[in-house]
Amino acid sequence: MAVSLVLHRVADYDAWRKVYDSVAGMQNDGGVTQQSVHRMADDPDNVLVIHHFKDVATAKAFFASPDLKDAMQRSGVQGEPRIEYFE
């Protein structure tokens, strides 16, 4: 099993969450087996997303997807997200 941690700032959490929820099919197709979303306690537009995958290769392929990058841009992600992979 592999886990990805994605930390990024968003322009507006509610707008971001609508897009995030709308791409559940993309997550399933990309190999996401579990996911959770967390907001920084004192900065609610600073978001941590945790995804589980069968392996790191699947996780890296998911985050390399042009469709995912487009969804992140549409959702209001600001700057380059920080993505870490763990086994």
Helices and strands as residue ranges (DSSP letters): E 2-10, H 13-22, H 24-29, E 34-40, E 43-53, H 56-63, H 66-75, E 77-86
